[in-house]
Amino acid sequence: MVSGDLAAEETAVQAALRVLREATGLTPLGMWAPDYVHTFYDADNDAVHLHPVFAVEVADVPVTLDEAHDSQRWIEYEQAYELLVWPGHRDGLRHTQEETLSGKERASRFQVSLYVKS
């Protein structure tokens, strides 16, 4: 799971692609926006955050991590679900599994163009 914030004048899709590239060095082969937004309350700033969830298919190539990360591994859905700490992350993963990974017909409804206007 990779996450990050929007930069100025950036769309959510642009941010997701940028953060993926910066954090992992990976290039997406396909991208989906399942109908799920992770919502959480930030008590320190008294703010509610809304983070759209994206699913990205990448080639199984070496990952180049940025300085914010010290390891990575490819794991199966069940193990990822168990390792996630935040309920919203688990809900987002479960929803993504159900809506985008369970069949091409369902997934096609959520596909996002990788061409992003700059």
PyMOL CGO cylinders between C-alpha atoms (Angstrom):
from pymol import cmd
from pymol.cgo import CYLINDER

trace = [
    CYLINDER, 0.00, 0.00, 0.00, 1.40, 3.34, -1.06, 0.3, 1, 1, 1, 1, 1, 1,
    CYLINDER, 1.40, 3.34, -1.06, -0.13, 6.62, 0.06, 0.3, 1, 1, 1, 1, 1, 1,
    CYLINDER, -0.13, 6.62, 0.06, 0.61, 10.32, -0.11, 0.3, 1, 1, 1, 1, 1, 1,
    CYLINDER, 0.61, 10.32, -0.11, -0.79, 13.82, -0.31, 0.3, 1, 1, 1, 1, 1, 1,
    CYLINDER, -0.79, 13.82, -0.31, -1.83, 16.02, -3.20, 0.3, 1, 1, 1, 1, 1, 1,
    CYLINDER, -1.83, 16.02, -3.20, 0.63, 18.61, -4.42, 0.3, 1, 1, 1, 1, 1, 1,
    CYLINDER, 0.63, 18.61, -4.42, -0.62, 22.05, -5.46, 0.3, 1, 1, 1, 1, 1, 1,
    CYLINDER, -0.62, 22.05, -5.46, -2.81, 21.99, -8.59, 0.3, 1, 1, 1, 1, 1, 1,
    CYLINDER, -2.81, 21.99, -8.59, -2.65, 18.17, -8.75, 0.3, 1, 1, 1, 1, 1, 1,
    CYLINDER, -2.65, 18.17, -8.75, -5.60, 15.81, -9.28, 0.3, 1, 1, 1, 1, 1, 1,
    CYLINDER, -5.60, 15.81, -9.28, -6.04, 12.69, -7.17, 0.3, 1, 1, 1, 1, 1, 1,
    CYLINDER, -6.04, 12.69, -7.17, -5.07, 10.48, -10.14, 0.3, 1, 1, 1, 1, 1, 1,
    CYLINDER, -5.07, 10.48, -10.14, -1.96, 12.56, -10.84, 0.3, 1, 1, 1, 1, 1, 1,
    CYLINDER, -1.96, 12.56, -10.84, -1.00, 12.36, -7.16, 0.3, 1, 1, 1, 1, 1, 1,
    CYLINDER, -1.00, 12.36, -7.16, -1.48, 8.59, -7.06, 0.3, 1, 1, 1, 1, 1, 1,
    CYLINDER, -1.48, 8.59, -7.06, 0.72, 8.09, -10.13, 0.3, 1, 1, 1, 1, 1, 1,
    CYLINDER, 0.72, 8.09, -10.13, 3.38, 10.48, -8.80, 0.3, 1, 1, 1, 1, 1, 1,
    CYLINDER, 3.38, 10.48, -8.80, 3.47, 8.88, -5.35, 0.3, 1, 1, 1, 1, 1, 1,
    CYLINDER, 3.47, 8.88, -5.35, 3.69, 5.39, -6.87, 0.3, 1, 1, 1, 1, 1, 1,
    CYLINDER, 3.69, 5.39, -6.87, 6.64, 6.49, -9.02, 0.3, 1, 1, 1, 1, 1, 1,
    CYLINDER, 6.64, 6.49, -9.02, 8.40, 8.38, -6.20, 0.3, 1, 1, 1, 1, 1, 1,
    CYLINDER, 8.40, 8.38, -6.20, 7.92, 5.70, -3.51, 0.3, 1, 1, 1, 1, 1, 1,
    CYLINDER, 7.92, 5.70, -3.51, 8.60, 2.60, -5.61, 0.3, 1, 1, 1, 1, 1, 1,
    CYLINDER, 8.60, 2.60, -5.61, 9.99, 3.54, -9.02, 0.3, 1, 1, 1, 1, 1, 1,
    CYLINDER, 9.99, 3.54, -9.02, 7.22, 1.43, -10.56, 0.3, 1, 1, 1, 1, 1, 1,
    CYLINDER, 7.22, 1.43, -10.56, 5.25, 2.32, -13.68, 0.3, 1, 1, 1, 1, 1, 1,
    CYLINDER, 5.25, 2.32, -13.68, 1.58, 1.33, -13.83, 0.3, 1, 1, 1, 1, 1, 1,
    CYLINDER, 1.58, 1.33, -13.83, 0.25, -1.02, -16.50, 0.3, 1, 1, 1, 1, 1, 1,
    CYLINDER, 0.25, -1.02, -16.50, -3.36, -0.35, -15.49, 0.3, 1, 1, 1, 1, 1, 1,
    CYLINDER, -3.36, -0.35, -15.49, -5.21, 1.71, -12.92, 0.3, 1, 1, 1, 1, 1, 1,
    CYLINDER, -5.21, 1.71, -12.92, -8.63, 1.46, -11.29, 0.3, 1, 1, 1, 1, 1, 1,
    CYLINDER, -8.63, 1.46, -11.29, -10.60, 3.73, -8.97, 0.3, 1, 1, 1, 1, 1, 1,
    CYLINDER, -10.60, 3.73, -8.97, -12.93, 1.47, -7.02, 0.3, 1, 1, 1, 1, 1, 1,
    CYLINDER, -12.93, 1.47, -7.02, -15.85, 3.31, -5.46, 0.3, 1, 1, 1, 1, 1, 1,
    CYLINDER, -15.85, 3.31, -5.46, -14.18, 3.74, -2.06, 0.3, 1, 1, 1, 1, 1, 1,
    CYLINDER, -14.18, 3.74, -2.06, -12.87, 6.77, -0.18, 0.3, 1, 1, 1, 1, 1, 1,
    CYLINDER, -12.87, 6.77, -0.18, -10.88, 6.24, 3.01, 0.3, 1, 1, 1, 1, 1, 1,
    CYLINDER, -10.88, 6.24, 3.01, -12.13, 8.74, 5.59, 0.3, 1, 1, 1, 1, 1, 1,
    CYLINDER, -12.13, 8.74, 5.59, -10.34, 9.51, 8.83, 0.3, 1, 1, 1, 1, 1, 1,
    CYLINDER, -10.34, 9.51, 8.83, -10.24, 12.17, 11.50, 0.3, 1, 1, 1, 1, 1, 1,
    CYLINDER, -10.24, 12.17, 11.50, -6.93, 13.93, 12.27, 0.3, 1, 1, 1, 1, 1, 1,
    CYLINDER, -6.93, 13.93, 12.27, -7.26, 15.04, 15.91, 0.3, 1, 1, 1, 1, 1, 1,
    CYLINDER, -7.26, 15.04, 15.91, -4.00, 17.04, 15.86, 0.3, 1, 1, 1, 1, 1, 1,
    CYLINDER, -4.00, 17.04, 15.86, -5.38, 19.33, 13.15, 0.3, 1, 1, 1, 1, 1, 1,
    CYLINDER, -5.38, 19.33, 13.15, -9.09, 18.88, 13.88, 0.3, 1, 1, 1, 1, 1, 1,
    CYLINDER, -9.09, 18.88, 13.88, -9.60, 17.88, 10.26, 0.3, 1, 1, 1, 1, 1, 1,
    CYLINDER, -9.60, 17.88, 10.26, -11.43, 15.15, 8.38, 0.3, 1, 1, 1, 1, 1, 1,
    CYLINDER, -11.43, 15.15, 8.38, -9.39, 13.65, 5.53, 0.3, 1, 1, 1, 1, 1, 1,
    CYLINDER, -9.39, 13.65, 5.53, -10.87, 12.00, 2.46, 0.3, 1, 1, 1, 1, 1, 1,
    CYLINDER, -10.87, 12.00, 2.46, -8.46, 9.79, 0.49, 0.3, 1, 1, 1, 1, 1, 1,
    CYLINDER, -8.46, 9.79, 0.49, -9.65, 8.06, -2.68, 0.3, 1, 1, 1, 1, 1, 1,
    CYLINDER, -9.65, 8.06, -2.68, -8.37, 4.51, -3.12, 0.3, 1, 1, 1, 1, 1, 1,
    CYLINDER, -8.37, 4.51, -3.12, -6.74, 3.41, -6.36, 0.3, 1, 1, 1, 1, 1, 1,
    CYLINDER, -6.74, 3.41, -6.36, -5.65, -0.03, -7.49, 0.3, 1, 1, 1, 1, 1, 1,
    CYLINDER, -5.65, -0.03, -7.49, -2.64, -0.23, -9.80, 0.3, 1, 1, 1, 1, 1, 1,
    CYLINDER, -2.64, -0.23, -9.80, -1.25, -3.15, -11.77, 0.3, 1, 1, 1, 1, 1, 1,
    CYLINDER, -1.25, -3.15, -11.77, 2.52, -3.07, -12.19, 0.3, 1, 1, 1, 1, 1, 1,
    CYLINDER, 2.52, -3.07, -12.19, 5.07, -5.31, -13.84, 0.3, 1, 1, 1, 1, 1, 1,
    CYLINDER, 5.07, -5.31, -13.84, 6.89, -7.60, -11.42, 0.3, 1, 1, 1, 1, 1, 1,
    CYLINDER, 6.89, -7.60, -11.42, 10.15, -5.70, -11.68, 0.3, 1, 1, 1, 1, 1, 1,
    CYLINDER, 10.15, -5.70, -11.68, 12.65, -4.61, -9.05, 0.3, 1, 1, 1, 1, 1, 1,
    CYLINDER, 12.65, -4.61, -9.05, 11.26, -1.94, -6.74, 0.3, 1, 1, 1, 1, 1, 1,
    CYLINDER, 11.26, -1.94, -6.74, 13.34, 1.17, -6.05, 0.3, 1, 1, 1, 1, 1, 1,
    CYLINDER, 13.34, 1.17, -6.05, 12.22, 2.52, -2.68, 0.3, 1, 1, 1, 1, 1, 1,
    CYLINDER, 12.22, 2.52, -2.68, 12.48, 6.16, -1.70, 0.3, 1, 1, 1, 1, 1, 1,
    CYLINDER, 12.48, 6.16, -1.70, 14.06, 7.32, 1.57, 0.3, 1, 1, 1, 1, 1, 1,
    CYLINDER, 14.06, 7.32, 1.57, 10.73, 7.06, 3.43, 0.3, 1, 1, 1, 1, 1, 1,
    CYLINDER, 10.73, 7.06, 3.43, 10.64, 3.28, 3.05, 0.3, 1, 1, 1, 1, 1, 1,
    CYLINDER, 10.64, 3.28, 3.05, 13.10, 0.60, 4.12, 0.3, 1, 1, 1, 1, 1, 1,
    CYLINDER, 13.10, 0.60, 4.12, 11.57, -2.60, 2.71, 0.3, 1, 1, 1, 1, 1, 1,
    CYLINDER, 11.57, -2.60, 2.71, 8.93, -4.03, 0.41, 0.3, 1, 1, 1, 1, 1, 1,
    CYLINDER, 8.93, -4.03, 0.41, 7.52, -7.40, -0.51, 0.3, 1, 1, 1, 1, 1, 1,
    CYLINDER, 7.52, -7.40, -0.51, 4.84, -8.87, -2.72, 0.3, 1, 1, 1, 1, 1, 1,
    CYLINDER, 4.84, -8.87, -2.72, 2.19, -10.70, -0.68, 0.3, 1, 1, 1, 1, 1, 1,
    CYLINDER, 2.19, -10.70, -0.68, -1.19, -12.33, -1.22, 0.3, 1, 1, 1, 1, 1, 1,
    CYLINDER, -1.19, -12.33, -1.22, -4.45, -10.53, -0.42, 0.3, 1, 1, 1, 1, 1, 1,
    CYLINDER, -4.45, -10.53, -0.42, -5.16, -12.45, 2.79, 0.3, 1, 1, 1, 1, 1, 1,
    CYLINDER, -5.16, -12.45, 2.79, -1.77, -11.66, 4.28, 0.3, 1, 1, 1, 1, 1, 1,
    CYLINDER, -1.77, -11.66, 4.28, -2.00, -8.00, 3.27, 0.3, 1, 1, 1, 1, 1, 1,
    CYLINDER, -2.00, -8.00, 3.27, -5.44, -7.76, 4.90, 0.3, 1, 1, 1, 1, 1, 1,
    CYLINDER, -5.44, -7.76, 4.90, -4.09, -9.19, 8.16, 0.3, 1, 1, 1, 1, 1, 1,
    CYLINDER, -4.09, -9.19, 8.16, -1.03, -6.91, 8.19, 0.3, 1, 1, 1, 1, 1, 1,
    CYLINDER, -1.03, -6.91, 8.19, -2.92, -3.65, 7.71, 0.3, 1, 1, 1, 1, 1, 1,
    CYLINDER, -2.92, -3.65, 7.71, -3.36, -1.76, 10.99, 0.3, 1, 1, 1, 1, 1, 1,
    CYLINDER, -3.36, -1.76, 10.99, -6.07, 0.77, 10.15, 0.3, 1, 1, 1, 1, 1, 1,
    CYLINDER, -6.07, 0.77, 10.15, -9.67, -0.41, 9.63, 0.3, 1, 1, 1, 1, 1, 1,
    CYLINDER, -9.67, -0.41, 9.63, -10.07, 2.04, 6.73, 0.3, 1, 1, 1, 1, 1, 1,
    CYLINDER, -10.07, 2.04, 6.73, -7.09, 0.50, 4.94, 0.3, 1, 1, 1, 1, 1, 1,
    CYLINDER, -7.09, 0.50, 4.94, -8.53, -3.01, 5.40, 0.3, 1, 1, 1, 1, 1, 1,
    CYLINDER, -8.53, -3.01, 5.40, -11.94, -1.81, 4.17, 0.3, 1, 1, 1, 1, 1, 1,
    CYLINDER, -11.94, -1.81, 4.17, -10.32, -0.19, 1.13, 0.3, 1, 1, 1, 1, 1, 1,
    CYLINDER, -10.32, -0.19, 1.13, -8.38, -3.36, 0.32, 0.3, 1, 1, 1, 1, 1, 1,
    CYLINDER, -8.38, -3.36, 0.32, -11.47, -5.54, 0.73, 0.3, 1, 1, 1, 1, 1, 1,
    CYLINDER, -11.47, -5.54, 0.73, -13.54, -3.23, -1.46, 0.3, 1, 1, 1, 1, 1, 1,
    CYLINDER, -13.54, -3.23, -1.46, -10.81, -3.16, -4.10, 0.3, 1, 1, 1, 1, 1, 1,
    CYLINDER, -10.81, -3.16, -4.10, -10.64, -6.97, -4.07, 0.3, 1, 1, 1, 1, 1, 1,
    CYLINDER, -10.64, -6.97, -4.07, -14.41, -7.23, -4.52, 0.3, 1, 1, 1, 1, 1, 1,
    CYLINDER, -14.41, -7.23, -4.52, -14.84, -4.55, -7.15, 0.3, 1, 1, 1, 1, 1, 1,
    CYLINDER, -14.84, -4.55, -7.15, -11.72, -4.69, -9.29, 0.3, 1, 1, 1, 1, 1, 1,
    CYLINDER, -11.72, -4.69, -9.29, -9.99, -8.03, -8.83, 0.3, 1, 1, 1, 1, 1, 1,
    CYLINDER, -9.99, -8.03, -8.83, -13.03, -10.32, -8.94, 0.3, 1, 1, 1, 1, 1, 1,
    CYLINDER, -13.03, -10.32, -8.94, -13.62, -10.13, -12.68, 0.3, 1, 1, 1, 1, 1, 1,
    CYLINDER, -13.62, -10.13, -12.68, -12.83, -8.16, -15.81, 0.3, 1, 1, 1, 1, 1, 1,
    CYLINDER, -12.83, -8.16, -15.81, -16.44, -7.09, -16.38, 0.3, 1, 1, 1, 1, 1, 1,
    CYLINDER, -16.44, -7.09, -16.38, -16.72, -5.50, -12.93, 0.3, 1, 1, 1, 1, 1, 1,
    CYLINDER, -16.72, -5.50, -12.93, -13.22, -4.05, -13.07, 0.3, 1, 1, 1, 1, 1, 1,
    CYLINDER, -13.22, -4.05, -13.07, -13.82, -2.34, -16.41, 0.3, 1, 1, 1, 1, 1, 1,
    CYLINDER, -13.82, -2.34, -16.41, -16.35, -0.02, -14.74, 0.3, 1, 1, 1, 1, 1, 1,
    CYLINDER, -16.35, -0.02, -14.74, -13.62, 1.39, -12.51, 0.3, 1, 1, 1, 1, 1, 1,
    CYLINDER, -13.62, 1.39, -12.51, -10.72, 1.63, -14.98, 0.3, 1, 1, 1, 1, 1, 1,
    CYLINDER, -10.72, 1.63, -14.98, -8.89, 4.96, -15.09, 0.3, 1, 1, 1, 1, 1, 1,
    CYLINDER, -8.89, 4.96, -15.09, -6.99, 6.28, -18.07, 0.3, 1, 1, 1, 1, 1, 1,
    CYLINDER, -6.99, 6.28, -18.07, -3.25, 6.37, -17.46, 0.3, 1, 1, 1, 1, 1, 1,
    CYLINDER, -3.25, 6.37, -17.46, -3.05, 9.42, -19.70, 0.3, 1, 1, 1, 1, 1, 1,
    CYLINDER, -3.05, 9.42, -19.70, -3.16, 12.35, -17.31, 0.3, 1, 1, 1, 1, 1, 1,
    CYLINDER, -3.16, 12.35, -17.31, -3.17, 15.93, -18.53, 0.3, 1, 1, 1, 1, 1, 1,
    CYLINDER, -3.17, 15.93, -18.53, -0.34, 17.97, -17.05, 0.3, 1, 1, 1, 1, 1, 1,
]
cmd.load_cgo(trace, "trace")
